[in-house]
Amino acid sequence: MKNDGVFEIILLLALPASGKSEVRNFLSNIEPEILKKEFHIGETLELDDFPYVHFMKLIDQALVEEGQNRMFYPGEVPFIDSRDWGTLINLLNEDYYDLLNRNVISCDSVAEYFFTRIDKAARIVGIHPRLAKLDTDLRKRIAEKLNEEAQKILDFKYQQYTEDLNGKTIIIEAARGGKDGSSYPLEDPFGYQYSLPQFCPEILSKTKILYIWVTPEESRRKNEERTDPNDPGSNLFHGVPLAVMLNDYGCDDMLYLKENSKKEDTITVKAYGETYYLPIGIFDNRNDRTSFLRKEKEKWTKEEIEYVTEGIKQATDKMVAFKNNLNRK
């Protein structure tokens, strides 16, 4: 895979409602020549862990409807087992490999296939299989309820497949944080300090970080503002419960990691017996530049487009100095 003058992989990271999905939407609506010239980004291919978060919640909902205990989320509060932050990263790793190899699955039930994937990804971070232990008939009933949603996730994944990755930029979106009032470094399994080393070596050796900076208070405000209860599976309009915002996203360790990195303008990640230095560009969105992007494209004003372009360009220009360097040293 040749970069053709563009970033190969970008980790698009920030607190919830900071503008990640809006930025991704913006980049996907820019002419390819401008995208490459202004931001050093090729045609974008997208990976995101939010669909798996939503799918886990649907599993819990189906379990409750069957008179069973929840498996992932105890209601509107954080994960039952916080190591599932790592489960999500390992699902993204598998999506990345599938994208590179254009893997297409053949199975009787897409939902059951997802059940197996979740158990496999969780096992990597030390969580014993959960879905595999369900009664066979119960598992099948839940799979029938969720098969349509699972198919939607799989279809979107397949839409990213391309025969030629040259000149393409893979954007991987995620959000991590810790409890409000926490001191640094955050304790595992919270924050980017835990999740970044979970990415596979192939991602860590090629990736750059585009970090969108807002305060936790602004993240909570924008989360409440964007939430559409009728569209919980939407990237642009889903809401995060307040308890989760305070306990999982009450603070953010990205700036701490940058300040304590061994190399300027990077995040140091130790994993797989190697040390990786991930170049980081910071898009300062504390003065909101992105909320307008939730509107239809025809309603974007010239001034709004110029404002968000300036902020993203400042960040990607910072990243481009490291574009041709290996992350691993």
Backbone bond lengths (Angstrom), bond angles and torsions (degrees), N, CA, C in turn:
res aa  C-N    CA-C-N  psi(-1)  N-CA   C-N-CA  omega(-1)  CA-C   N-CA-C  phi
1 M - - - 1.471 - - 1.521 109.39 -
2 K 1.338 117.15 114.37 1.450 122.50 178.76 1.521 109.58 -91.91
3 N 1.341 115.62 142.55 1.463 116.49 -177.05 1.526 112.62 -80.25
4 D 1.356 117.91 -19.61 1.465 121.36 175.94 1.525 111.62 52.68
5 G 1.348 115.82 37.20 1.459 119.63 177.30 1.506 115.18 81.98
6 V 1.343 117.85 9.07 1.468 120.72 179.72 1.527 109.44 -126.57
7 F 1.326 115.86 163.66 1.459 120.66 174.53 1.529 109.41 -65.17
8 E 1.332 116.64 137.43 1.463 120.01 177.38 1.524 111.29 -77.77
9 I 1.341 115.84 -47.66 1.468 120.82 -177.94 1.522 108.71 -135.86
10 I 1.307 115.83 135.08 1.462 121.65 172.80 1.520 108.48 -123.23
11 L 1.328 115.99 127.09 1.458 120.32 168.05 1.523 106.85 -87.95
12 L 1.315 116.78 114.43 1.455 122.97 179.79 1.528 107.09 -96.13
13 L 1.338 116.32 104.50 1.461 121.62 -168.42 1.518 111.37 -124.71
14 A 1.325 115.95 145.74 1.467 121.88 178.50 1.513 109.06 176.99
15 L 1.322 115.79 167.87 1.459 120.97 170.91 1.524 110.05 -65.25
16 P 1.336 118.15 160.16 1.468 119.63 178.11 1.526 112.15 -56.81
17 A 1.326 114.97 145.42 1.469 123.00 175.89 1.519 113.15 64.93
18 S 1.331 116.87 16.12 1.459 120.35 -179.97 1.523 112.63 -78.27
19 G 1.328 116.04 -19.43 1.453 120.23 179.76 1.518 113.98 124.76
20 K 1.347 118.27 10.74 1.466 120.83 -177.79 1.529 111.60 -60.05
21 S 1.322 115.75 -55.77 1.461 119.37 -176.97 1.521 111.21 -65.62
22 E 1.335 116.34 -33.21 1.460 119.82 177.47 1.525 110.82 -65.90
23 V 1.333 117.04 -41.85 1.464 120.77 177.45 1.526 110.14 -64.23
24 R 1.305 116.26 -42.12 1.463 120.19 179.04 1.530 110.18 -62.10
25 N 1.320 116.45 -41.17 1.461 121.57 177.08 1.526 110.51 -63.00
26 F 1.339 116.20 -41.58 1.461 121.63 179.58 1.529 110.51 -62.09
27 L 1.332 116.57 -47.88 1.462 120.56 -177.18 1.524 111.63 -64.17
28 S 1.338 116.62 -32.88 1.464 119.79 -179.11 1.513 112.34 -75.46
29 N 1.340 117.38 -8.76 1.461 121.71 -179.38 1.528 112.86 -110.26
30 I 1.330 116.78 15.53 1.456 121.47 -179.73 1.528 109.68 -103.99
31 E 1.322 116.17 141.94 1.464 120.64 177.10 1.532 110.01 -57.44
32 P 1.335 117.56 137.39 1.471 121.15 -175.50 1.526 114.13 -53.01
33 E 1.330 118.02 -40.52 1.455 120.21 -178.32 1.523 111.19 -65.00
34 I 1.336 115.97 -41.07 1.469 120.64 179.46 1.519 110.11 -69.65
35 L 1.322 116.16 -39.96 1.466 121.02 179.91 1.528 110.34 -58.53
36 K 1.319 116.30 -43.81 1.461 120.75 -179.69 1.522 111.45 -71.37
37 K 1.323 117.18 -43.84 1.460 121.27 -175.76 1.517 112.05 -69.04
38 E 1.326 117.05 -45.43 1.468 121.15 -173.84 1.526 113.21 -83.09
39 F 1.338 117.00 -34.49 1.465 119.96 -169.71 1.532 114.01 -123.48
40 H 1.347 117.83 -3.63 1.466 121.49 -179.95 1.535 110.95 62.37
41 I 1.326 115.23 32.67 1.462 122.10 -177.76 1.523 109.07 -119.53
42 G 1.328 116.25 134.97 1.449 120.92 176.60 1.510 111.45 -88.74
43 E 1.308 116.00 -169.86 1.465 119.67 173.95 1.519 108.55 -54.56
44 T 1.327 117.47 129.97 1.457 120.06 -169.99 1.524 112.41 -90.23
45 L 1.331 114.29 137.79 1.459 124.08 171.01 1.524 106.17 -116.51
46 E 1.319 117.60 136.98 1.459 120.18 -166.34 1.528 113.00 -117.12
47 L 1.333 114.89 133.87 1.461 122.95 169.88 1.524 107.62 -127.12
48 D 1.324 116.65 143.28 1.468 120.47 -173.49 1.517 108.17 -152.56
49 D 1.345 117.15 138.66 1.467 118.31 178.52 1.526 112.72 -89.14
50 F 1.343 118.42 -7.74 1.464 119.07 -178.86 1.525 113.47 -61.26
51 P 1.336 120.75 -41.17 1.474 118.56 178.48 1.524 113.06 -55.82
52 Y 1.334 117.51 -31.74 1.464 119.96 178.78 1.530 111.17 -75.27
53 V 1.328 116.82 -36.03 1.464 120.12 173.43 1.524 109.35 -58.57
54 H 1.325 116.18 -48.06 1.467 121.33 -179.63 1.526 110.60 -62.50
55 F 1.318 117.02 -40.64 1.462 120.62 -179.14 1.527 111.09 -65.76
56 M 1.335 117.15 -39.63 1.470 120.14 176.91 1.526 110.77 -61.35
57 K 1.330 116.22 -39.21 1.465 119.65 178.08 1.524 111.18 -65.47
58 L 1.324 116.74 -36.31 1.464 120.19 177.45 1.520 111.23 -68.07
59 I 1.337 117.41 -34.54 1.465 120.44 175.02 1.526 109.61 -61.61
60 D 1.332 116.07 -47.01 1.464 119.93 179.07 1.521 111.42 -59.93
61 Q 1.324 116.29 -43.14 1.456 120.56 179.87 1.529 110.92 -61.32
62 A 1.327 116.33 -41.59 1.460 120.80 178.76 1.528 110.90 -66.96
63 L 1.333 116.65 -36.89 1.469 119.59 177.54 1.527 111.27 -63.62
64 V 1.328 116.58 -43.80 1.466 120.93 178.59 1.524 110.28 -60.89
65 E 1.322 116.55 -41.88 1.464 120.40 179.02 1.523 111.86 -62.79
66 E 1.341 115.77 -24.37 1.465 120.95 177.70 1.527 112.26 -93.20
67 G 1.338 116.37 6.88 1.453 120.36 179.48 1.515 114.01 77.71
68 Q 1.351 117.05 21.44 1.454 122.00 -177.83 1.524 110.70 -108.55
69 N 1.339 115.64 165.08 1.461 120.96 177.46 1.529 110.80 -75.42
70 R 1.323 114.28 150.65 1.455 119.42 175.15 1.531 110.08 -65.45
71 M 1.328 115.27 156.62 1.457 120.57 -175.38 1.535 112.69 -112.84
72 F 1.337 116.51 -32.58 1.458 120.74 -173.57 1.530 113.55 -114.83
73 Y 1.318 116.67 -44.35 1.467 121.21 -176.18 1.528 109.85 -126.53
74 P 1.342 117.63 125.17 1.467 119.87 176.38 1.526 110.90 -82.84
75 G 1.308 117.65 66.82 1.467 120.77 -177.13 1.522 110.57 85.73
76 E 1.327 115.91 -145.33 1.463 121.28 -175.79 1.525 111.44 -88.87
77 V 1.302 116.40 46.24 1.460 122.56 180.00 1.524 109.12 -134.15
78 P 1.353 119.01 172.65 1.467 120.76 -173.22 1.520 114.52 -62.69
79 F 1.356 114.46 175.31 1.460 122.05 179.87 1.525 111.98 -47.55
80 I 1.328 116.74 143.43 1.452 121.52 170.46 1.528 109.48 -63.62
81 D 1.332 116.75 -43.60 1.461 123.05 175.71 1.522 107.27 -118.88
82 S 1.324 116.72 109.12 1.462 120.86 -173.90 1.524 113.51 -67.15
83 R 1.323 117.01 -12.86 1.462 119.14 175.30 1.528 111.62 -65.44
84 D 1.330 116.45 -11.63 1.460 118.99 176.82 1.529 112.41 -64.90
85 W 1.350 117.72 -14.50 1.469 118.39 169.61 1.527 109.44 -59.03
86 G 1.321 116.15 -36.07 1.462 120.52 176.43 1.520 112.13 -74.87
87 T 1.335 116.55 -33.70 1.462 120.18 175.18 1.519 110.34 -55.00
88 L 1.330 116.10 -44.44 1.460 120.74 -178.43 1.529 111.52 -62.62
89 I 1.341 117.24 -40.45 1.457 120.02 179.41 1.522 110.43 -64.10
90 N 1.317 116.45 -39.79 1.458 119.13 -179.53 1.519 112.35 -69.87
91 L 1.308 117.57 -28.29 1.465 120.41 171.18 1.527 110.47 -66.48
92 L 1.334 116.93 -39.18 1.460 120.60 176.27 1.529 111.21 -65.31
93 N 1.321 116.92 -39.45 1.468 119.80 176.61 1.531 110.67 -57.28
94 E 1.317 115.66 -44.88 1.464 119.37 179.77 1.528 110.75 -65.22
95 D 1.324 116.65 -39.93 1.467 119.80 176.64 1.520 111.26 -61.14
96 Y 1.321 116.55 -38.03 1.464 121.16 178.75 1.526 110.56 -63.38
97 Y 1.332 117.10 -48.18 1.459 120.33 178.83 1.534 110.71 -61.88
98 D 1.335 116.43 -40.88 1.464 119.88 179.07 1.527 111.01 -63.49
99 L 1.330 116.35 -38.37 1.459 120.60 178.23 1.526 110.78 -63.57
100 L 1.328 116.89 -45.73 1.460 120.29 -179.86 1.524 111.64 -61.37
101 N 1.325 116.22 -37.25 1.466 120.84 -174.01 1.522 113.51 -102.54
102 R 1.344 115.88 0.24 1.471 122.19 -179.83 1.534 110.71 52.67
103 N 1.325 115.54 45.45 1.459 120.51 -178.84 1.527 111.02 -70.30
104 V 1.309 116.37 131.86 1.461 122.70 176.93 1.520 107.67 -121.80
105 I 1.324 116.57 130.52 1.463 119.86 -175.53 1.533 110.21 -94.73
106 S 1.302 114.53 155.28 1.463 121.67 174.15 1.518 107.25 -128.14
107 C 1.329 116.78 116.83 1.465 120.24 -177.26 1.525 109.60 -155.42
108 D 1.311 116.12 163.45 1.459 121.23 179.32 1.521 111.58 -77.85
109 S 1.346 117.04 -31.65 1.467 121.53 -177.59 1.522 109.45 -136.85
110 V 1.334 116.07 116.53 1.464 119.77 178.37 1.517 110.35 -66.29
111 A 1.325 117.57 -37.08 1.464 120.55 179.70 1.526 110.69 -62.35
112 E 1.329 117.50 -44.10 1.460 119.85 178.82 1.535 110.71 -64.96
113 Y 1.311 116.64 -35.62 1.460 120.55 174.40 1.524 110.24 -59.90
114 F 1.337 117.07 -41.97 1.457 121.40 177.27 1.527 111.24 -66.16
115 F 1.324 117.16 -37.39 1.461 120.10 176.88 1.530 109.96 -57.38
116 T 1.333 116.08 -45.30 1.458 121.18 -179.20 1.528 110.43 -64.74
117 R 1.324 116.84 -41.51 1.465 121.09 179.08 1.530 111.13 -61.88
118 I 1.315 117.36 -43.91 1.464 120.98 -178.66 1.529 110.33 -63.44
119 D 1.325 117.30 -44.68 1.464 120.20 177.88 1.530 111.13 -61.28
120 K 1.322 116.11 -40.97 1.464 120.52 -179.46 1.524 111.17 -65.45
121 A 1.327 116.83 -44.71 1.465 120.75 -180.00 1.524 111.04 -66.03
122 A 1.330 116.74 -37.28 1.462 120.86 179.77 1.526 111.49 -68.18
123 R 1.303 116.45 -35.23 1.467 120.28 -179.23 1.528 110.84 -61.74
124 I 1.326 117.25 -32.35 1.470 121.25 -179.69 1.522 111.33 -62.59
125 V 1.338 117.56 -31.89 1.472 120.65 -179.71 1.529 111.82 -99.27
126 G 1.338 116.62 12.30 1.461 120.49 172.19 1.512 116.01 95.05
127 I 1.323 118.22 12.38 1.467 121.19 179.15 1.527 108.64 -97.14
128 H 1.319 116.29 125.24 1.461 120.53 179.36 1.524 110.36 -66.90
129 P 1.333 117.67 150.53 1.462 121.29 -179.64 1.524 112.25 -53.27
130 R 1.315 115.66 136.23 1.464 121.66 -179.61 1.521 111.04 -113.66
131 L 1.297 117.00 -50.18 1.465 120.23 -177.03 1.520 111.66 -68.64
132 A 1.340 116.58 -31.69 1.464 120.25 179.35 1.526 111.70 -65.82
133 K 1.334 117.24 -21.51 1.464 120.82 -177.44 1.527 113.17 -87.49
134 L 1.325 116.45 -5.37 1.459 118.87 178.63 1.524 110.78 -66.76
135 D 1.317 116.08 147.74 1.459 121.26 172.56 1.534 109.15 -53.75
136 T 1.311 116.71 137.96 1.469 121.54 -174.22 1.518 112.65 -55.38
137 D 1.339 117.03 -45.77 1.464 119.80 -178.80 1.525 111.25 -67.39
138 L 1.350 116.71 -39.99 1.461 120.78 177.98 1.523 110.33 -62.87
139 R 1.305 116.15 -44.13 1.469 120.88 179.62 1.528 110.70 -59.59
140 K 1.323 116.30 -41.74 1.462 119.94 -179.77 1.525 111.24 -66.98
141 R 1.320 117.03 -39.18 1.472 119.94 179.75 1.530 110.60 -64.76
142 I 1.316 116.06 -43.17 1.463 120.01 178.67 1.529 110.34 -64.73
143 A 1.330 115.78 -41.19 1.463 119.91 179.47 1.525 110.88 -61.45
144 E 1.307 117.34 -39.02 1.462 120.60 178.97 1.520 111.10 -62.93
145 K 1.335 116.29 -38.22 1.467 120.33 179.33 1.526 111.59 -68.03
146 L 1.331 116.41 -32.02 1.469 120.23 -170.94 1.523 113.77 -105.46
147 N 1.317 116.85 0.81 1.455 119.06 -174.52 1.528 112.51 -62.64
148 E 1.323 117.38 -37.75 1.460 120.20 -179.62 1.527 111.18 -64.62
149 E 1.347 116.62 -43.48 1.466 120.25 178.79 1.526 110.61 -65.81
150 A 1.330 116.77 -41.02 1.461 120.62 178.27 1.525 110.51 -61.47
151 Q 1.317 116.89 -39.08 1.459 120.63 179.46 1.522 111.23 -64.72
152 K 1.331 117.40 -37.10 1.463 121.13 177.64 1.535 110.87 -61.66
153 I 1.337 115.40 -44.31 1.467 119.92 179.53 1.522 109.96 -63.07
154 L 1.326 116.32 -43.38 1.463 120.92 -178.95 1.530 110.72 -66.29
155 D 1.337 116.74 -41.00 1.466 120.29 179.78 1.530 111.05 -61.39
156 F 1.344 116.64 -42.44 1.462 119.43 178.43 1.524 110.49 -63.73
157 K 1.313 116.24 -39.27 1.467 120.45 177.64 1.531 110.12 -60.62
158 Y 1.328 116.94 -44.49 1.458 120.23 -179.91 1.528 111.75 -66.19
159 Q 1.325 116.82 -29.73 1.464 120.45 179.80 1.530 111.84 -63.43
160 Q 1.330 117.19 -21.14 1.454 121.39 -179.78 1.533 112.07 -83.30
161 Y 1.320 117.07 -13.40 1.455 120.28 -176.06 1.526 110.33 -67.43
162 T 1.316 115.60 141.50 1.455 121.91 179.04 1.514 108.81 -147.30
163 E 1.316 117.21 145.25 1.453 120.44 -179.02 1.524 111.82 -71.52
164 D 1.323 116.80 -26.83 1.463 120.94 -176.54 1.527 109.48 -127.37
165 L 1.326 116.78 115.01 1.457 121.68 179.86 1.529 112.74 -88.07
166 N 1.316 116.75 -6.79 1.464 119.75 179.66 1.524 110.49 -60.91
167 G 1.342 115.48 131.57 1.452 119.77 179.78 1.510 114.43 77.52
168 K 1.327 117.56 4.25 1.465 121.57 178.45 1.531 109.69 -98.36
169 T 1.325 116.54 153.39 1.462 122.75 174.02 1.518 109.02 -121.53
170 I 1.313 115.68 121.60 1.467 120.81 177.10 1.529 107.97 -87.73
171 I 1.329 116.60 121.60 1.465 121.58 178.95 1.523 108.75 -106.99
172 I 1.320 115.72 120.69 1.465 122.40 -179.33 1.521 107.90 -109.76
173 E 1.318 116.69 118.42 1.469 121.62 -174.65 1.525 111.10 -104.34
174 A 1.328 115.66 136.75 1.470 120.59 177.36 1.527 109.47 -161.31
175 A 1.311 116.17 162.53 1.467 123.04 176.03 1.518 108.83 -134.58
176 R 1.320 116.49 136.22 1.457 121.57 177.51 1.526 109.27 -140.89
177 G 1.327 116.85 158.69 1.449 121.08 179.04 1.509 110.82 -174.27
178 G 1.339 115.50 -160.79 1.454 121.36 -179.64 1.512 110.94 -148.03
179 K 1.289 116.11 -178.57 1.458 121.88 -176.08 1.526 111.45 -68.02
180 D 1.318 115.29 141.70 1.463 121.57 177.29 1.527 109.88 -53.91
181 G 1.332 116.05 129.02 1.459 120.90 178.85 1.513 114.85 88.08
182 S 1.330 117.51 3.15 1.470 120.43 -179.46 1.525 111.03 -67.11
183 S 1.336 115.85 151.81 1.464 121.24 171.95 1.524 108.44 -95.64
184 Y 1.334 115.29 161.40 1.466 120.69 -178.42 1.528 110.11 -104.71
185 P 1.336 116.18 148.98 1.466 127.79 -0.10 1.522 111.87 -73.51
186 L 1.335 116.35 151.39 1.445 120.84 177.21 1.525 110.05 -67.42
187 E 1.304 115.78 149.12 1.466 120.17 179.22 1.524 109.64 -82.31
188 D 1.338 115.93 142.81 1.466 120.53 173.87 1.525 109.22 -59.04
189 P 1.327 117.16 143.11 1.459 129.37 8.67 1.540 113.38 -102.85
190 F 1.317 117.44 40.62 1.457 120.04 -176.67 1.526 111.01 -103.91
191 G 1.315 114.84 158.38 1.450 121.54 173.53 1.515 114.40 76.78
192 Y 1.321 114.02 175.95 1.460 120.67 179.68 1.519 111.64 -72.35
193 Q 1.325 117.36 -24.83 1.463 119.96 179.36 1.521 110.71 -60.59
194 Y 1.330 116.93 -33.43 1.463 120.94 176.42 1.527 112.09 -83.19
195 S 1.325 117.12 -45.01 1.465 120.46 -170.14 1.523 113.98 -77.16
196 L 1.328 118.40 -37.01 1.468 118.66 -176.57 1.531 113.13 -59.78
197 P 1.346 119.33 -41.55 1.470 118.65 178.75 1.526 113.79 -67.37
198 Q 1.343 117.47 -11.00 1.460 120.52 177.68 1.528 111.95 -76.54
199 F 1.344 116.94 -20.04 1.455 118.85 178.17 1.525 109.99 -65.79
200 C 1.325 115.84 147.23 1.465 120.83 -177.69 1.530 111.01 -68.59
201 P 1.337 117.74 157.51 1.466 120.86 -178.55 1.523 113.00 -57.03
202 E 1.329 117.44 -35.04 1.455 120.70 -178.04 1.528 111.28 -64.11
203 I 1.323 117.30 -33.07 1.464 120.65 176.21 1.519 109.90 -77.69
204 L 1.326 117.02 -47.45 1.466 120.54 -176.87 1.529 112.23 -60.47
205 S 1.315 118.19 -32.25 1.464 120.85 -176.32 1.527 112.72 -78.25
206 K 1.346 117.26 -13.10 1.465 120.19 -175.32 1.522 113.83 -120.31
207 T 1.318 117.57 -12.61 1.462 119.48 -166.56 1.519 113.97 -86.03
208 K 1.319 115.09 154.06 1.461 124.55 168.73 1.531 106.24 -123.23
209 I 1.317 116.72 152.99 1.466 120.98 -178.42 1.519 109.62 -105.34
210 L 1.327 116.20 125.38 1.457 122.26 168.09 1.527 105.86 -106.68
211 Y 1.320 115.22 107.45 1.462 121.67 -174.51 1.524 109.72 -105.31
212 I 1.317 115.88 128.18 1.465 121.39 178.75 1.527 107.86 -99.46
213 W 1.312 115.36 119.69 1.464 121.95 -171.99 1.516 110.83 -99.77
214 V 1.332 114.95 116.15 1.456 122.12 166.10 1.521 107.10 -137.29
215 T 1.314 117.36 161.96 1.460 120.73 177.18 1.527 109.38 -77.54
216 P 1.331 118.18 155.80 1.460 119.88 175.98 1.528 112.52 -57.28
217 E 1.333 116.28 -35.29 1.474 119.76 179.09 1.525 110.67 -64.87
218 E 1.339 116.51 -42.41 1.454 120.45 178.12 1.525 110.71 -68.16
219 S 1.323 116.72 -36.34 1.464 120.79 176.41 1.524 110.41 -59.63
220 R 1.327 117.18 -43.97 1.463 119.85 179.82 1.529 111.62 -66.70
221 R 1.328 115.58 -39.36 1.468 119.33 179.91 1.525 110.70 -63.69
222 K 1.328 116.39 -46.91 1.453 120.13 -177.81 1.526 111.24 -70.09
223 N 1.333 116.41 -32.05 1.462 119.75 176.73 1.523 110.36 -61.37
224 E 1.329 116.29 -45.18 1.462 119.86 179.15 1.531 110.81 -65.89
225 E 1.315 115.84 -37.81 1.464 121.03 -177.39 1.524 112.32 -67.16
226 R 1.326 117.31 -38.18 1.460 120.49 -174.21 1.520 114.08 -84.88
227 T 1.349 117.77 -16.64 1.456 121.83 -168.67 1.522 112.33 -64.36
228 D 1.327 115.25 124.66 1.459 122.47 172.70 1.521 107.52 -116.27
229 P 1.344 118.04 104.11 1.460 120.20 -176.28 1.527 113.35 -61.68
230 N 1.329 116.70 -16.94 1.457 120.66 179.63 1.530 112.73 -87.88
231 D 1.332 115.95 -1.69 1.462 119.95 -178.10 1.529 110.37 -138.90
232 P 1.353 117.57 59.42 1.466 120.82 -173.73 1.518 114.82 -68.13
233 G 1.331 117.69 -16.90 1.455 120.16 -179.32 1.510 114.16 -95.42
234 S 1.344 116.57 3.42 1.455 121.03 -176.60 1.521 111.78 -80.66
235 N 1.346 116.80 138.46 1.454 120.29 175.24 1.518 111.53 -65.36
236 L 1.334 116.83 -37.71 1.458 121.07 -174.16 1.522 113.41 -85.29
237 F 1.352 117.45 -24.31 1.455 118.56 -169.86 1.531 114.46 -126.71
238 H 1.330 118.44 8.75 1.457 118.69 178.73 1.529 109.94 -76.02
239 G 1.327 115.01 152.49 1.458 120.52 179.49 1.514 111.77 -115.24
240 V 1.333 115.83 149.19 1.467 122.27 177.17 1.526 107.62 -106.07
241 P 1.354 119.11 128.39 1.467 120.78 -179.99 1.525 111.73 -55.90
242 L 1.337 116.60 147.32 1.463 121.26 -176.86 1.520 112.09 -58.18
243 A 1.333 117.51 -39.71 1.469 120.27 -179.86 1.528 110.85 -59.90
244 V 1.332 116.39 -37.80 1.463 120.69 178.31 1.525 110.01 -71.41
245 M 1.332 116.40 -40.06 1.465 119.97 178.73 1.524 111.19 -59.40
246 L 1.328 117.29 -37.45 1.461 121.17 -177.66 1.527 112.53 -81.55
247 N 1.325 117.17 -34.65 1.460 119.99 -174.11 1.532 113.97 -93.62
248 D 1.334 116.69 -31.60 1.459 119.99 -179.07 1.524 112.97 -106.47
249 Y 1.338 116.47 -23.64 1.464 120.79 -176.80 1.524 112.12 -129.97
250 G 1.326 116.47 25.95 1.456 119.92 -179.54 1.512 113.31 -74.91
251 C 1.327 116.02 -14.21 1.464 122.24 174.39 1.518 107.43 -153.57
252 D 1.315 115.60 174.15 1.462 121.25 -172.17 1.528 107.36 -145.86
253 D 1.338 117.09 128.68 1.463 119.93 -174.05 1.522 114.60 -97.75
254 M 1.340 118.92 10.67 1.458 119.81 -176.50 1.527 112.54 -63.71
255 L 1.335 117.65 -47.69 1.464 119.83 -179.29 1.527 110.67 -64.94
256 Y 1.332 116.83 -36.18 1.462 120.71 176.00 1.531 110.45 -60.48
257 L 1.335 116.42 -44.80 1.462 120.29 -179.61 1.527 111.05 -65.67
258 K 1.319 116.88 -38.26 1.468 120.29 178.03 1.530 110.60 -64.05
259 E 1.330 116.38 -44.97 1.459 120.44 -178.16 1.527 111.82 -65.08
260 N 1.323 116.79 -26.97 1.462 121.06 -177.00 1.521 113.61 -105.19
261 S 1.330 116.53 11.48 1.451 120.06 178.11 1.530 110.30 -73.70
262 K 1.319 116.16 152.74 1.456 121.26 -179.38 1.521 112.28 -75.38
263 K 1.327 117.60 -17.21 1.457 121.86 178.20 1.523 109.38 -127.11
264 E 1.320 115.54 139.00 1.462 120.99 -177.50 1.528 110.90 -61.24
265 D 1.343 115.05 140.65 1.459 123.20 176.90 1.521 112.56 59.87
266 T 1.329 115.90 33.39 1.462 120.86 173.87 1.522 109.13 -136.63
267 I 1.325 114.78 167.78 1.463 122.69 167.89 1.525 106.88 -113.35
268 T 1.322 116.57 125.37 1.461 121.07 179.02 1.525 109.65 -83.89
269 V 1.325 115.75 126.22 1.465 121.50 179.52 1.525 108.52 -126.80
270 K 1.310 116.37 122.38 1.456 121.12 176.28 1.523 108.73 -104.25
271 A 1.337 114.88 119.29 1.458 120.26 -177.41 1.517 109.96 -160.50
272 Y 1.337 116.11 148.27 1.462 122.06 175.27 1.531 112.34 57.10
273 G 1.329 116.53 32.04 1.451 120.70 179.56 1.513 114.47 74.43
274 E 1.319 117.72 11.36 1.459 123.29 -179.35 1.527 109.87 -124.30
275 T 1.331 115.60 163.03 1.455 121.80 171.29 1.527 107.85 -115.27
276 Y 1.329 115.45 123.43 1.463 121.70 -179.24 1.529 108.74 -110.20
277 Y 1.313 115.79 140.37 1.461 121.18 175.93 1.524 107.56 -115.44
278 L 1.318 116.02 105.01 1.450 120.96 -174.75 1.528 109.72 -92.37
279 P 1.336 118.34 112.19 1.467 120.75 178.51 1.517 110.62 -59.23
280 I 1.325 116.80 140.19 1.456 120.69 -176.96 1.528 110.54 -128.93
281 G 1.316 115.43 135.12 1.451 122.69 169.90 1.519 108.18 -116.49
282 I 1.323 117.56 136.06 1.462 121.77 -175.82 1.523 109.98 -109.11
283 F 1.312 115.67 119.82 1.459 122.92 174.45 1.529 106.71 -94.38
284 D 1.333 116.06 107.52 1.466 121.37 -177.32 1.529 108.80 -78.32
285 N 1.319 115.18 105.34 1.468 121.13 -178.11 1.522 111.04 -112.80
286 R 1.325 116.54 22.96 1.464 119.47 179.28 1.524 110.66 -65.25
287 N 1.320 116.99 -32.23 1.462 121.48 169.88 1.528 105.61 -98.72
288 D 1.304 115.97 100.34 1.465 124.51 -163.98 1.534 113.88 -46.68
289 R 1.341 115.27 115.35 1.461 121.70 176.69 1.524 112.34 -108.48
290 T 1.330 119.34 -5.68 1.467 120.45 -164.41 1.522 116.84 -119.30
291 S 1.330 119.13 -16.71 1.469 119.30 -173.97 1.526 112.47 -59.41
292 F 1.324 117.50 -29.54 1.466 120.59 -179.73 1.524 111.85 -62.25
293 L 1.337 117.18 -21.32 1.451 121.16 -177.08 1.523 113.04 -72.51
294 R 1.333 117.41 -8.02 1.458 120.01 173.99 1.528 110.83 -79.22
295 K 1.316 116.66 -12.23 1.463 120.51 176.63 1.526 109.73 -81.29
296 E 1.326 116.01 167.67 1.455 120.35 175.29 1.527 109.11 -62.77
297 K 1.328 115.85 147.03 1.460 121.47 -175.12 1.532 111.72 -56.12
298 E 1.321 116.60 -35.89 1.463 121.00 -177.70 1.522 112.19 -63.19
299 K 1.323 116.86 -18.59 1.465 121.28 -177.36 1.533 112.53 -97.01
300 W 1.340 117.72 -0.84 1.453 120.38 177.24 1.527 108.54 -72.38
301 T 1.317 116.85 133.18 1.464 119.57 178.99 1.525 110.56 -91.62
302 K 1.320 116.33 160.04 1.454 122.35 179.09 1.524 110.35 -59.51
303 E 1.333 117.11 -41.96 1.460 121.78 -179.04 1.525 110.93 -64.85
304 E 1.336 116.86 -41.37 1.462 120.49 179.03 1.528 110.78 -64.46
305 I 1.318 116.65 -42.40 1.462 120.89 -179.70 1.526 110.60 -64.00
306 E 1.326 117.02 -42.69 1.467 120.54 179.35 1.522 111.30 -64.74
307 Y 1.321 116.62 -37.00 1.469 121.04 -177.90 1.530 111.13 -67.24
308 V 1.335 116.79 -45.83 1.459 118.98 -179.40 1.530 110.52 -72.39
309 T 1.333 117.01 -34.39 1.460 120.92 177.58 1.524 110.95 -60.39
310 E 1.322 116.71 -44.65 1.464 121.61 179.16 1.521 111.16 -58.15
311 G 1.347 116.67 -45.68 1.462 120.15 -177.18 1.514 112.94 -66.53
312 I 1.331 116.94 -43.42 1.465 120.17 -179.27 1.524 110.16 -68.97
313 K 1.339 116.35 -40.54 1.467 120.47 -178.32 1.530 111.51 -62.70
314 Q 1.315 117.18 -39.42 1.465 120.21 177.52 1.526 110.63 -58.57
315 A 1.339 115.68 -39.34 1.461 120.04 -179.22 1.519 111.87 -72.87
316 T 1.323 117.56 -45.73 1.464 119.54 -177.20 1.536 111.55 -71.23
317 D 1.335 117.18 -29.99 1.468 119.15 174.29 1.524 110.56 -63.32
318 K 1.316 116.17 -34.89 1.463 120.53 177.57 1.535 110.63 -66.24
319 M 1.317 115.18 -36.56 1.453 120.46 -179.08 1.525 112.99 -74.10
320 V 1.327 116.57 -29.50 1.462 119.57 -169.67 1.522 112.57 -67.90
321 A 1.324 118.38 -24.24 1.466 120.87 178.67 1.522 111.73 -60.71
322 F 1.340 115.87 -24.80 1.466 120.01 -178.96 1.535 111.44 -102.92
323 K 1.329 116.44 4.42 1.464 120.83 -169.31 1.524 113.79 -55.82
324 N 1.313 116.76 -38.59 1.443 119.60 -175.04 1.525 113.48 -99.94
325 N 1.329 116.06 8.09 1.469 119.82 179.37 1.515 110.24 -96.38
326 L 1.310 117.38 146.50 1.448 120.26 173.09 1.519 109.49 -69.91
327 N 1.341 116.40 139.32 1.460 120.18 177.60 1.522 111.68 -70.82
328 R 1.328 115.45 -30.56 1.458 118.72 -174.88 1.521 109.62 -90.09
329 K 1.324 115.16 131.38 1.470 120.62 178.84 1.521 110.48 -130.20
